[in-house]
Amino acid sequence: MTRDDLIKRVAEKNAGISLSEARNLVLDLFESMKSVILEGESLEIRRFGVFEIHHRKPRIARNPRTGEKVSVGERKSLIFRPGKILKLRMKNLTRKST
Amino acid sequence: MKRLDIVQRVVEKPEHTRYTAKFVGQVFDGILEEISSALENGEDVKITGFGTFIVRKINDRPGRNPKTGEPVLIPAHHTVLFHPSRSLLRVSGKPERE
């Protein structure tokens, strides 16, 4: 599923809005999620999951090709942890595929 | 930082004043439901400008009960990975090259 499929589904489900209105709403909702994650460093959505920024310490790594040491500065990474309900729902997929 | 913050930011935008917070909340829940059900059906969800949710099968592997130290088999299951899009990563502080 892509963003455009999602927009179409939202427009179909909400009879009151047109496709272009649905598009604007969906895009702005994702923008809003982005800014909430970046400002708050985390975002918890019940029944879905948690987005969190993890801080990775600076470390000395090696260039795998040359074996040369390189320093990797402090960096942040964004992780998503599925929530309880989403995990439960993924069990349906496990059940189906076995 | 939760669902309400996300919805509030969208409702506050001048082009969305005609929508109630309740309606935008419904649209947001609808989006989460669409994403969850696609994942539950084993389908990856790609949201351009935000990130990709990927369904990943985890094979069974030996583990241990951390309390008793007793070996147990962690059964095969499915989980959701999230790869943030470049635009989301960049603002979340991708490493600056030294």
N, CA and C atoms of all chains as a GROMACS GRO file, in nm:
protein
  588
    1MET      N    1   0.084  -0.119   0.000
    1MET     CA    2   0.000   0.000   0.000
    1MET      C    3   0.088   0.125   0.000
    2THR      N    4   0.050   0.221  -0.078
    2THR     CA    5   0.127   0.344  -0.085
    2THR      C    6   0.044   0.460  -0.030
    3ARG      N    7   0.108   0.575  -0.021
    3ARG     CA    8   0.039   0.692   0.030
    3ARG      C    9  -0.085   0.724  -0.053
    4ASP      N   10  -0.072   0.710  -0.186
    4ASP     CA   11  -0.186   0.742  -0.271
    4ASP      C   12  -0.303   0.645  -0.252
    5ASP      N   13  -0.272   0.516  -0.230
    5ASP     CA   14  -0.380   0.421  -0.200
    5ASP      C   15  -0.453   0.462  -0.073
    6LEU      N   16  -0.373   0.504   0.024
    6LEU     CA   17  -0.428   0.545   0.154
    6LEU      C   18  -0.521   0.664   0.137
    7ILE      N   19  -0.477   0.761   0.057
    7ILE     CA   20  -0.558   0.881   0.034
    7ILE      C   21  -0.693   0.842  -0.030
    8LYS      N   22  -0.687   0.752  -0.127
    8LYS     CA   23  -0.811   0.707  -0.192
    8LYS      C   24  -0.905   0.642  -0.094
    9ARG      N   25  -0.849   0.557  -0.007
    9ARG     CA   26  -0.933   0.489   0.091
    9ARG      C   27  -0.997   0.588   0.186
   10VAL      N   28  -0.922   0.690   0.227
   10VAL     CA   29  -0.976   0.790   0.318
   10VAL      C   30  -1.090   0.867   0.251
   11ALA      N   31  -1.072   0.899   0.122
   11ALA     CA   32  -1.178   0.971   0.050
   11ALA      C   33  -1.302   0.884   0.036
   12GLU      N   34  -1.284   0.755   0.012
   12GLU     CA   35  -1.399   0.665  -0.002
   12GLU      C   36  -1.476   0.650   0.128
   13LYS      N   37  -1.400   0.645   0.237
   13LYS     CA   38  -1.463   0.620   0.367
   13LYS      C   39  -1.536   0.741   0.421
   14ASN      N   40  -1.489   0.862   0.383
   14ASN     CA   41  -1.550   0.983   0.435
   14ASN      C   42  -1.624   1.053   0.322
   15ALA      N   43  -1.753   1.025   0.314
   15ALA     CA   44  -1.832   1.072   0.200
   15ALA      C   45  -1.830   1.225   0.187
   16GLY      N   46  -1.808   1.295   0.298
   16GLY     CA   47  -1.817   1.440   0.296
   16GLY      C   48  -1.701   1.512   0.228
   17ILE      N   49  -1.592   1.442   0.198
   17ILE     CA   50  -1.477   1.513   0.144
   17ILE      C   51  -1.435   1.457   0.008
   18SER      N   52  -1.378   1.547  -0.072
   18SER     CA   53  -1.334   1.507  -0.206
   18SER      C   54  -1.195   1.444  -0.196
   19LEU      N   55  -1.151   1.391  -0.310
   19LEU     CA   56  -1.019   1.328  -0.313
   19LEU      C   57  -0.909   1.428  -0.278
   20SER      N   58  -0.922   1.552  -0.332
   20SER     CA   59  -0.814   1.647  -0.306
   20SER      C   60  -0.817   1.695  -0.162
   21GLU      N   61  -0.937   1.701  -0.103
   21GLU     CA   62  -0.945   1.738   0.039
   21GLU      C   63  -0.884   1.627   0.124
   22ALA      N   64  -0.915   1.502   0.086
   22ALA     CA   65  -0.858   1.388   0.159
   22ALA      C   66  -0.706   1.392   0.150
   23ARG      N   67  -0.657   1.426   0.032
   23ARG     CA   68  -0.513   1.433   0.011
   23ARG      C   69  -0.447   1.534   0.105
   24ASN      N   70  -0.507   1.654   0.110
   24ASN     CA   71  -0.451   1.757   0.197
   24ASN      C   72  -0.452   1.714   0.343
   25LEU      N   73  -0.562   1.652   0.384
   25LEU     CA   74  -0.572   1.610   0.523
   25LEU      C   75  -0.468   1.503   0.557
   26VAL      N   76  -0.455   1.404   0.468
   26VAL     CA   77  -0.361   1.295   0.496
   26VAL      C   78  -0.218   1.349   0.500
   27LEU      N   79  -0.183   1.433   0.402
   27LEU     CA   80  -0.047   1.488   0.399
   27LEU      C   81  -0.020   1.569   0.525
   28ASP      N   82  -0.118   1.651   0.565
   28ASP     CA   83  -0.095   1.734   0.684
   28ASP      C   84  -0.090   1.651   0.811
   29LEU      N   85  -0.167   1.543   0.815
   29LEU     CA   86  -0.160   1.457   0.935
   29LEU      C   87  -0.020   1.394   0.947
   30PHE      N   88   0.036   1.350   0.835
   30PHE     CA   89   0.171   1.292   0.843
   30PHE      C   90   0.275   1.399   0.876
   31GLU      N   91   0.258   1.520   0.820
   31GLU     CA   92   0.349   1.630   0.854
   31GLU      C   93   0.343   1.657   1.004
   32SER      N   94   0.220   1.657   1.054
   32SER     CA   95   0.200   1.684   1.195
   32SER      C   96   0.266   1.577   1.282
   33MET      N   97   0.253   1.451   1.238
   33MET     CA   98   0.318   1.342   1.313
   33MET      C   99   0.468   1.363   1.314
   34LYS      N  100   0.521   1.399   1.196
   34LYS     CA  101   0.664   1.425   1.185
   34LYS      C  102   0.708   1.529   1.285
   35SER      N  103   0.637   1.644   1.289
   35SER     CA  104   0.685   1.751   1.376
   35SER      C  105   0.668   1.713   1.522
   36VAL      N  106   0.562   1.640   1.555
   36VAL     CA  107   0.546   1.597   1.694
   36VAL      C  108   0.660   1.503   1.734
   37ILE      N  109   0.697   1.411   1.644
   37ILE     CA  110   0.806   1.319   1.675
   37ILE      C  111   0.937   1.397   1.696
   38LEU      N  112   0.963   1.491   1.606
   38LEU     CA  113   1.091   1.560   1.611
   38LEU      C  114   1.101   1.655   1.730
   39GLU      N  115   0.989   1.715   1.768
   39GLU     CA  116   0.994   1.807   1.882
   39GLU      C  117   0.994   1.733   2.013
   40GLY      N  118   0.912   1.630   2.019
   40GLY     CA  119   0.894   1.562   2.146
   40GLY      C  120   0.991   1.449   2.167
   41GLU      N  121   1.066   1.413   2.062
   41GLU     CA  122   1.161   1.302   2.066
   41GLU      C  123   1.090   1.169   2.074
   42SER      N  124   0.959   1.170   2.092
   42SER     CA  125   0.888   1.043   2.087
   42SER      C  126   0.740   1.071   2.062
   43LEU      N  127   0.672   0.971   2.015
   43LEU     CA  128   0.529   0.985   1.990
   43LEU      C  129   0.464   0.851   2.015
   44GLU      N  130   0.370   0.851   2.108
   44GLU     CA  131   0.301   0.727   2.140
   44GLU      C  132   0.161   0.734   2.084
   45ILE      N  133   0.127   0.637   1.999
   45ILE     CA  134  -0.009   0.630   1.949
   45ILE      C  135  -0.071   0.501   1.998
   46ARG      N  136  -0.170   0.516   2.083
   46ARG     CA  137  -0.234   0.398   2.141
   46ARG      C  138  -0.290   0.307   2.032
   47ARG      N  139  -0.283   0.179   2.053
   47ARG     CA  140  -0.332   0.076   1.963
   47ARG      C  141  -0.247   0.063   1.837
   48PHE      N  142  -0.144   0.145   1.824
   48PHE     CA  143  -0.062   0.138   1.703
   48PHE      C  144   0.084   0.115   1.738
   49GLY      N  145   0.146   0.211   1.802
   49GLY     CA  146   0.286   0.193   1.838
   49GLY      C  147   0.351   0.322   1.883
   50VAL      N  148   0.480   0.314   1.904
   50VAL     CA  149   0.557   0.428   1.954
   50VAL      C  150   0.671   0.459   1.858
   51PHE      N  151   0.686   0.586   1.824
   51PHE     CA  152   0.802   0.632   1.749
   51PHE      C  153   0.896   0.698   1.849
   52GLU      N  154   1.022   0.661   1.847
   52GLU     CA  155   1.115   0.717   1.943
   52GLU      C  156   1.246   0.752   1.875
   53ILE      N  157   1.305   0.862   1.919
   53ILE     CA  158   1.439   0.895   1.872
   53ILE      C  159   1.539   0.837   1.970
   54HIS      N  160   1.627   0.756   1.921
   54HIS     CA  161   1.732   0.699   2.005
   54HIS      C  162   1.863   0.772   1.977
   55HIS      N  163   1.935   0.800   2.085
   55HIS     CA  164   2.065   0.865   2.069
   55HIS      C  165   2.172   0.759   2.067
   56ARG      N  166   2.253   0.761   1.964
   56ARG     CA  167   2.362   0.665   1.958
   56ARG      C  168   2.492   0.736   1.995
   57LYS      N  169   2.569   0.671   2.079
   57LYS     CA  170   2.692   0.734   2.126
   57LYS      C  171   2.794   0.741   2.012
   58PRO      N  172   2.883   0.839   2.021
   58PRO     CA  173   2.992   0.842   1.921
   58PRO      C  174   3.081   0.720   1.942
   59ARG      N  175   3.135   0.667   1.836
   59ARG     CA  176   3.219   0.547   1.852
   59ARG      C  177   3.324   0.546   1.742
   60ILE      N  178   3.423   0.460   1.761
   60ILE     CA  179   3.524   0.441   1.658
   60ILE      C  180   3.483   0.320   1.576
   61ALA      N  181   3.464   0.341   1.448
   61ALA     CA  182   3.427   0.229   1.361
   61ALA      C  183   3.541   0.205   1.264
   62ARG      N  184   3.523   0.103   1.181
   62ARG     CA  185   3.626   0.077   1.082
   62ARG      C  186   3.564   0.077   0.944
   63ASN      N  187   3.638   0.128   0.851
   63ASN     CA  188   3.597   0.115   0.712
   63ASN      C  189   3.617  -0.032   0.675
   64PRO      N  190   3.508  -0.100   0.643
   64PRO     CA  191   3.521  -0.244   0.621
   64PRO      C  192   3.610  -0.278   0.503
   65ARG      N  193   3.624  -0.189   0.410
   65ARG     CA  194   3.707  -0.221   0.293
   65ARG      C  195   3.856  -0.206   0.325
   66THR      N  196   3.891  -0.096   0.392
   66THR     CA  197   4.032  -0.069   0.413
   66THR      C  198   4.080  -0.105   0.554
   67GLY      N  199   3.985  -0.127   0.646
   67GLY     CA  200   4.024  -0.159   0.782
   67GLY      C  201   4.066  -0.037   0.862
   68GLU      N  202   4.059   0.078   0.796
   68GLU     CA  203   4.100   0.204   0.855
   68GLU      C  204   3.999   0.249   0.962
   69LYS      N  205   4.050   0.306   1.070
   69LYS     CA  206   3.960   0.352   1.176
   69LYS      C  207   3.896   0.484   1.137
   70VAL      N  208   3.768   0.495   1.161
   70VAL     CA  209   3.700   0.624   1.139
   70VAL      C  210   3.616   0.652   1.262
   71SER      N  211   3.607   0.780   1.298
   71SER     CA  212   3.523   0.810   1.413
   71SER      C  213   3.383   0.845   1.363
   72VAL      N  214   3.287   0.789   1.430
   72VAL     CA  215   3.148   0.815   1.395
   72VAL      C  216   3.093   0.901   1.508
   73GLY      N  217   3.046   1.020   1.471
   73GLY     CA  218   2.997   1.113   1.574
   73GLY      C  219   2.868   1.066   1.635
   74GLU      N  220   2.822   1.139   1.734
   74GLU     CA  221   2.696   1.107   1.798
   74GLU      C  222   2.585   1.119   1.694
   75ARG      N  223   2.496   1.023   1.692
   75ARG     CA  224   2.388   1.034   1.596
   75ARG      C  225   2.257   0.989   1.656
   76LYS      N  226   2.152   1.028   1.587
   76LYS     CA  227   2.019   0.991   1.634
   76LYS      C  228   1.958   0.895   1.535
   77SER      N  229   1.878   0.805   1.584
   77SER     CA  230   1.804   0.722   1.491
   77SER      C  231   1.660   0.714   1.538
   78LEU      N  232   1.572   0.693   1.444
   78LEU     CA  233   1.430   0.689   1.477
   78LEU      C  234   1.383   0.544   1.470
   79ILE      N  235   1.325   0.497   1.577
   79ILE     CA  236   1.275   0.361   1.575
   79ILE      C  237   1.125   0.359   1.601
   80PHE      N  238   1.062   0.254   1.553
   80PHE     CA  239   0.919   0.234   1.576
   80PHE      C  240   0.900   0.103   1.648
   81ARG      N  241   0.826   0.105   1.756
   81ARG     CA  242   0.793  -0.019   1.826
   81ARG      C  243   0.643  -0.041   1.816
   82PRO      N  244   0.604  -0.152   1.753
   82PRO     CA  245   0.460  -0.177   1.741
   82PRO      C  246   0.396  -0.192   1.879
   83GLY      N  247   0.276  -0.143   1.894
   83GLY     CA  248   0.204  -0.152   2.022
   83GLY      C  249   0.140  -0.289   2.039
   84LYS      N  250   0.080  -0.305   2.156
   84LYS     CA  251   0.023  -0.434   2.192
   84LYS      C  252  -0.081  -0.480   2.090
   85ILE      N  253  -0.171  -0.392   2.054
   85ILE     CA  254  -0.280  -0.430   1.964
   85ILE      C  255  -0.225  -0.467   1.826
   86LEU      N  256  -0.129  -0.387   1.777
   86LEU     CA  257  -0.072  -0.417   1.646
   86LEU      C  258   0.003  -0.550   1.648
   87LYS      N  259   0.072  -0.576   1.760
   87LYS     CA  260   0.143  -0.705   1.774
   87LYS      C  261   0.044  -0.819   1.769
   88LEU      N  262  -0.068  -0.802   1.841
   88LEU     CA  263  -0.171  -0.906   1.840
   88LEU      C  264  -0.223  -0.929   1.700
   89ARG      N  265  -0.242  -0.819   1.627
   89ARG     CA  266  -0.294  -0.832   1.491
   89ARG      C  267  -0.194  -0.902   1.400
   90MET      N  268  -0.065  -0.881   1.424
   90MET     CA  269   0.036  -0.948   1.342
   90MET      C  270   0.034  -1.100   1.366
   91LYS      N  271  -0.018  -1.138   1.482
   91LYS     CA  272  -0.028  -1.282   1.510
   91LYS      C  273  -0.124  -1.350   1.413
   92ASN      N  274  -0.224  -1.276   1.366
   92ASN     CA  275  -0.317  -1.332   1.267
   92ASN      C  276  -0.243  -1.372   1.141
   93LEU      N  277  -0.145  -1.288   1.104
   93LEU     CA  278  -0.066  -1.318   0.985
   93LEU      C  279   0.018  -1.443   1.007
   94THR      N  280   0.076  -1.453   1.126
   94THR     CA  281   0.156  -1.571   1.158
   94THR      C  282   0.070  -1.696   1.152
   95ARG      N  283  -0.050  -1.685   1.208
   95ARG     CA  284  -0.143  -1.798   1.210
   95ARG      C  285  -0.178  -1.840   1.066
   96LYS      N  286  -0.205  -1.739   0.984
   96LYS     CA  287  -0.247  -1.767   0.846
   96LYS      C  288  -0.136  -1.832   0.764
   97SER      N  289  -0.012  -1.788   0.790
   97SER     CA  290   0.097  -1.834   0.703
   97SER      C  291   0.156  -1.966   0.748
   98THR      N  292   0.107  -2.021   0.861
   98THR     CA  293   0.163  -2.150   0.902
   98THR      C  294   0.062  -2.264   0.879
   99MET      N  295   0.302   1.355   2.428
   99MET     CA  296   0.269   1.388   2.288
   99MET      C  297   0.188   1.276   2.226
  100LYS      N  298   0.067   1.300   2.200
  100LYS     CA  299  -0.018   1.191   2.156
  100LYS      C  300  -0.105   1.230   2.039
  101ARG      N  301  -0.199   1.141   2.015
  101ARG     CA  302  -0.294   1.156   1.907
  101ARG      C  303  -0.356   1.297   1.900
  102LEU      N  304  -0.393   1.348   2.018
  102LEU     CA  305  -0.461   1.477   2.022
  102LEU      C  306  -0.374   1.590   1.971
  103ASP      N  307  -0.244   1.586   2.003
  103ASP     CA  308  -0.152   1.689   1.957
  103ASP      C  309  -0.146   1.691   1.804
  104ILE      N  310  -0.145   1.573   1.746
  104ILE     CA  311  -0.136   1.562   1.601
  104ILE      C  312  -0.259   1.622   1.536
  105VAL      N  313  -0.374   1.581   1.588
  105VAL     CA  314  -0.501   1.629   1.534
  105VAL      C  315  -0.513   1.780   1.552
  106GLN      N  316  -0.475   1.828   1.671
  106GLN     CA  317  -0.486   1.970   1.702
  106GLN      C  318  -0.408   2.056   1.603
  107ARG      N  319  -0.288   2.012   1.571
  107ARG     CA  320  -0.204   2.090   1.479
  107ARG      C  321  -0.265   2.099   1.340
  108VAL      N  322  -0.334   1.996   1.300
  108VAL     CA  323  -0.395   1.998   1.168
  108VAL      C  324  -0.518   2.088   1.168
  109VAL      N  325  -0.597   2.078   1.274
  109VAL     CA  326  -0.720   2.158   1.282
  109VAL      C  327  -0.686   2.308   1.287
  110GLU      N  328  -0.573   2.340   1.350
  110GLU     CA  329  -0.536   2.481   1.364
  110GLU      C  330  -0.493   2.546   1.233
  111LYS      N  331  -0.461   2.466   1.133
  111LYS     CA  332  -0.418   2.524   1.005
  111LYS      C  333  -0.536   2.595   0.940
  112PRO      N  334  -0.512   2.717   0.888
  112PRO     CA  335  -0.623   2.798   0.834
  112PRO      C  336  -0.704   2.724   0.727
  113GLU      N  337  -0.638   2.641   0.644
  113GLU     CA  338  -0.714   2.575   0.537
  113GLU      C  339  -0.802   2.461   0.588
  114HIS      N  340  -0.788   2.428   0.715
  114HIS     CA  341  -0.868   2.317   0.766
  114HIS      C  342  -0.971   2.361   0.869
  115THR      N  343  -0.994   2.493   0.878
  115THR     CA  344  -1.085   2.540   0.984
  115THR      C  345  -1.226   2.485   0.968
  116ARG      N  346  -1.262   2.443   0.846
  116ARG     CA  347  -1.399   2.392   0.831
  116ARG      C  348  -1.418   2.252   0.892
  117TYR      N  349  -1.308   2.187   0.928
  117TYR     CA  350  -1.322   2.055   0.989
  117TYR      C  351  -1.322   2.065   1.140
  118THR      N  352  -1.401   1.977   1.203
  118THR     CA  353  -1.395   1.971   1.349
  118THR      C  354  -1.281   1.878   1.390
  119ALA      N  355  -1.236   1.896   1.514
  119ALA     CA  356  -1.129   1.810   1.565
  119ALA      C  357  -1.177   1.665   1.565
  120LYS      N  358  -1.306   1.648   1.591
  120LYS     CA  359  -1.363   1.512   1.595
  120LYS      C  360  -1.348   1.446   1.458
  121PHE      N  361  -1.379   1.524   1.353
  121PHE     CA  362  -1.371   1.467   1.219
  121PHE      C  363  -1.227   1.431   1.182
  122VAL      N  364  -1.135   1.525   1.209
  122VAL     CA  365  -0.995   1.499   1.175
  122VAL      C  366  -0.944   1.379   1.255
  123GLY      N  367  -0.990   1.368   1.380
  123GLY     CA  368  -0.955   1.253   1.463
  123GLY      C  369  -1.002   1.122   1.399
  124GLN      N  370  -1.122   1.127   1.343
  124GLN     CA  371  -1.175   1.007   1.276
  124GLN      C  372  -1.090   0.971   1.154
  125VAL      N  373  -1.052   1.074   1.078
  125VAL     CA  374  -0.969   1.050   0.960
  125VAL      C  375  -0.836   0.988   1.004
  126PHE      N  376  -0.779   1.042   1.112
  126PHE     CA  377  -0.652   0.991   1.163
  126PHE      C  378  -0.665   0.844   1.204
  127ASP      N  379  -0.772   0.814   1.279
  127ASP     CA  380  -0.794   0.675   1.320
  127ASP      C  381  -0.813   0.585   1.198
  128GLY      N  382  -0.881   0.640   1.096
  128GLY     CA  383  -0.901   0.564   0.973
  128GLY      C  384  -0.769   0.530   0.906
  129ILE      N  385  -0.677   0.626   0.905
  129ILE     CA  386  -0.544   0.605   0.846
  129ILE      C  387  -0.472   0.493   0.920
  130LEU      N  388  -0.473   0.501   1.055
  130LEU     CA  389  -0.404   0.399   1.134
  130LEU      C  390  -0.465   0.261   1.110
  131GLU      N  391  -0.599   0.259   1.096
  131GLU     CA  392  -0.666   0.131   1.072
  131GLU      C  393  -0.626   0.074   0.936
  132GLU      N  394  -0.620   0.160   0.834
  132GLU     CA  395  -0.580   0.113   0.701
  132GLU      C  396  -0.438   0.057   0.703
  133ILE      N  397  -0.349   0.129   0.771
  133ILE     CA  398  -0.210   0.083   0.779
  133ILE      C  399  -0.204  -0.049   0.854
  134SER      N  400  -0.271  -0.056   0.968
  134SER     CA  401  -0.268  -0.178   1.049
  134SER      C  402  -0.323  -0.296   0.971
  135SER      N  403  -0.434  -0.275   0.898
  135SER     CA  404  -0.493  -0.392   0.833
  135SER      C  405  -0.409  -0.435   0.713
  136ALA      N  406  -0.344  -0.341   0.645
  136ALA     CA  407  -0.254  -0.381   0.537
  136ALA      C  408  -0.138  -0.466   0.593
  137LEU      N  409  -0.081  -0.420   0.707
  137LEU     CA  410   0.030  -0.493   0.768
  137LEU      C  411  -0.015  -0.632   0.813
  138GLU      N  412  -0.136  -0.636   0.869
  138GLU     CA  413  -0.192  -0.762   0.918
  138GLU      C  414  -0.207  -0.862   0.803
  139ASN      N  415  -0.228  -0.808   0.682
  139ASN     CA  416  -0.241  -0.894   0.565
  139ASN      C  417  -0.106  -0.919   0.497
  140GLY      N  418   0.000  -0.877   0.561
  140GLY     CA  419   0.132  -0.906   0.509
  140GLY      C  420   0.181  -0.807   0.406
  141GLU      N  421   0.112  -0.693   0.395
  141GLU     CA  422   0.146  -0.596   0.292
  141GLU      C  423   0.228  -0.482   0.352
  142ASP      N  424   0.338  -0.445   0.289
  142ASP     CA  425   0.417  -0.330   0.335
  142ASP      C  426   0.341  -0.202   0.303
  143VAL      N  427   0.367  -0.098   0.383
  143VAL     CA  428   0.299   0.029   0.361
  143VAL      C  429   0.403   0.138   0.343
  144LYS      N  430   0.400   0.200   0.226
  144LYS     CA  431   0.500   0.301   0.196
  144LYS      C  432   0.436   0.439   0.193
  145ILE      N  433   0.475   0.523   0.287
  145ILE     CA  434   0.421   0.658   0.293
  145ILE      C  435   0.532   0.754   0.249
  146THR      N  436   0.522   0.802   0.126
  146THR     CA  437   0.625   0.891   0.072
  146THR      C  438   0.639   1.014   0.163
  147GLY      N  439   0.761   1.049   0.196
  147GLY     CA  440   0.784   1.166   0.280
  147GLY      C  441   0.775   1.137   0.428
  148PHE      N  442   0.739   1.014   0.463
  148PHE     CA  443   0.731   0.979   0.605
  148PHE      C  444   0.816   0.856   0.634
  149GLY      N  445   0.780   0.746   0.570
  149GLY     CA  446   0.859   0.626   0.591
  149GLY      C  447   0.785   0.504   0.542
  150THR      N  448   0.848   0.389   0.558
  150THR     CA  449   0.789   0.263   0.513
  150THR      C  450   0.774   0.169   0.631
  151PHE      N  451   0.657   0.109   0.641
  151PHE     CA  452   0.634   0.004   0.740
  151PHE      C  453   0.651  -0.129   0.669
  152ILE      N  454   0.738  -0.211   0.721
  152ILE     CA  455   0.772  -0.336   0.655
  152ILE      C  456   0.735  -0.454   0.743
  153VAL      N  457   0.668  -0.552   0.683
  153VAL     CA  458   0.635  -0.674   0.756
  153VAL      C  459   0.754  -0.768   0.747
  154ARG      N  460   0.800  -0.813   0.861
  154ARG     CA  461   0.916  -0.901   0.861
  154ARG      C  462   0.884  -1.027   0.939
  155LYS      N  463   0.920  -1.141   0.879
  155LYS     CA  464   0.900  -1.266   0.950
  155LYS      C  465   1.023  -1.294   1.035
  156ILE      N  466   1.000  -1.326   1.160
  156ILE     CA  467   1.108  -1.362   1.251
  156ILE      C  468   1.102  -1.513   1.270
  157ASN      N  469   1.209  -1.583   1.238
  157ASN     CA  470   1.210  -1.728   1.256
  157ASN      C  471   1.217  -1.765   1.403
  158ASP      N  472   1.178  -1.889   1.434
  158ASP     CA  473   1.190  -1.928   1.575
  158ASP      C  474   1.338  -1.943   1.610
  159ARG      N  475   1.367  -1.916   1.735
  159ARG     CA  476   1.505  -1.922   1.779
  159ARG      C  477   1.506  -1.959   1.927
  160PRO      N  478   1.617  -2.017   1.972
  160PRO     CA  479   1.624  -2.051   2.113
  160PRO      C  480   1.642  -1.926   2.198
  161GLY      N  481   1.575  -1.921   2.308
  161GLY     CA  482   1.592  -1.809   2.400
  161GLY      C  483   1.595  -1.865   2.540
  162ARG      N  484   1.598  -1.777   2.638
  162ARG     CA  485   1.596  -1.821   2.776
  162ARG      C  486   1.498  -1.739   2.856
  163ASN      N  487   1.433  -1.802   2.948
  163ASN     CA  488   1.352  -1.728   3.042
  163ASN      C  489   1.447  -1.647   3.130
  164PRO      N  490   1.441  -1.515   3.122
  164PRO     CA  491   1.541  -1.434   3.193
  164PRO      C  492   1.533  -1.452   3.344
  165LYS      N  493   1.418  -1.493   3.395
  165LYS     CA  494   1.406  -1.506   3.539
  165LYS      C  495   1.468  -1.638   3.588
  166THR      N  496   1.440  -1.745   3.517
  166THR     CA  497   1.483  -1.878   3.565
  166THR      C  498   1.604  -1.932   3.490
  167GLY      N  499   1.637  -1.869   3.375
  167GLY     CA  500   1.751  -1.916   3.299
  167GLY      C  501   1.721  -2.041   3.218
  168GLU      N  502   1.599  -2.084   3.226
  168GLU     CA  503   1.553  -2.205   3.158
  168GLU      C  504   1.544  -2.182   3.007
  169PRO      N  505   1.598  -2.271   2.925
  169PRO     CA  506   1.590  -2.249   2.780
  169PRO      C  507   1.447  -2.265   2.728
  170VAL      N  508   1.403  -2.173   2.644
  170VAL     CA  509   1.271  -2.183   2.581
  170VAL      C  510   1.287  -2.152   2.434
  171LEU      N  511   1.193  -2.197   2.354
  171LEU     CA  512   1.196  -2.168   2.211
  171LEU      C  513   1.108  -2.045   2.187
  172ILE      N  514   1.167  -1.940   2.129
  172ILE     CA  515   1.086  -1.824   2.091
  172ILE      C  516   1.023  -1.857   1.956
  173PRO      N  517   0.893  -1.868   1.950
  173PRO     CA  518   0.830  -1.914   1.826
  173PRO      C  519   0.842  -1.813   1.712
  174ALA      N  520   0.834  -1.863   1.590
  174ALA     CA  521   0.836  -1.775   1.472
  174ALA      C  522   0.716  -1.682   1.478
  175HIS      N  523   0.738  -1.557   1.437
  175HIS     CA  524   0.626  -1.461   1.437
  175HIS      C  525   0.656  -1.351   1.337
  176HIS      N  526   0.561  -1.263   1.323
  176HIS     CA  527   0.580  -1.151   1.232
  176HIS      C  528   0.587  -1.022   1.312
  177THR      N  529   0.666  -0.929   1.263
  177THR     CA  530   0.672  -0.800   1.331
  177THR      C  531   0.677  -0.688   1.227
  178VAL      N  532   0.669  -0.566   1.274
  178VAL     CA  533   0.668  -0.452   1.185
  178VAL      C  534   0.797  -0.372   1.203
  179LEU      N  535   0.866  -0.349   1.094
  179LEU     CA  536   0.983  -0.261   1.098
  179LEU      C  537   0.944  -0.129   1.036
  180PHE      N  538   1.008  -0.023   1.079
  180PHE     CA  539   0.980   0.108   1.020
  180PHE      C  540   1.111   0.168   0.971
  181HIS      N  541   1.113   0.203   0.844
  181HIS     CA  542   1.228   0.276   0.791
  181HIS      C  543   1.186   0.419   0.767
  182PRO      N  544   1.239   0.513   0.843
  182PRO     CA  545   1.200   0.653   0.821
  182PRO      C  546   1.247   0.700   0.684
  183SER      N  547   1.169   0.787   0.622
  183SER     CA  548   1.211   0.839   0.492
  183SER      C  549   1.329   0.933   0.512
  184ARG      N  550   1.397   0.962   0.402
  184ARG     CA  551   1.514   1.050   0.412
  184ARG      C  552   1.480   1.183   0.477
  185SER      N  553   1.363   1.236   0.440
  185SER     CA  554   1.329   1.369   0.493
  185SER      C  555   1.306   1.363   0.644
  186LEU      N  556   1.253   1.252   0.692
  186LEU     CA  557   1.230   1.239   0.836
  186LEU      C  558   1.364   1.219   0.909
  187LEU      N  559   1.452   1.141   0.847
  187LEU     CA  560   1.583   1.116   0.907
  187LEU      C  561   1.667   1.242   0.914
  188ARG      N  562   1.665   1.318   0.806
  188ARG     CA  563   1.751   1.434   0.798
  188ARG      C  564   1.721   1.528   0.914
  189VAL      N  565   1.591   1.555   0.935
  189VAL     CA  566   1.557   1.646   1.044
  189VAL      C  567   1.580   1.584   1.180
  190SER      N  568   1.574   1.451   1.188
  190SER     CA  569   1.595   1.392   1.319
  190SER      C  570   1.745   1.384   1.349
  191GLY      N  571   1.827   1.444   1.264
  191GLY     CA  572   1.966   1.459   1.298
  191GLY      C  573   2.053   1.347   1.245
  192LYS      N  574   2.047   1.323   1.115
  192LYS     CA  575   2.141   1.228   1.055
  192LYS      C  576   2.282   1.278   1.082
  193PRO      N  577   2.374   1.185   1.091
  193PRO     CA  578   2.510   1.225   1.129
  193PRO      C  579   2.566   1.330   1.035
  194GLU      N  580   2.629   1.428   1.096
  194GLU     CA  581   2.700   1.523   1.010
  194GLU      C  582   2.835   1.462   0.981
  195ARG      N  583   2.872   1.466   0.856
  195ARG     CA  584   3.002   1.410   0.819
  195ARG      C  585   3.114   1.499   0.868
  196GLU      N  586   3.214   1.434   0.926
  196GLU     CA  587   3.325   1.516   0.974
  196GLU      C  588   3.430   1.527   0.866
   0.00000   0.00000   0.00000
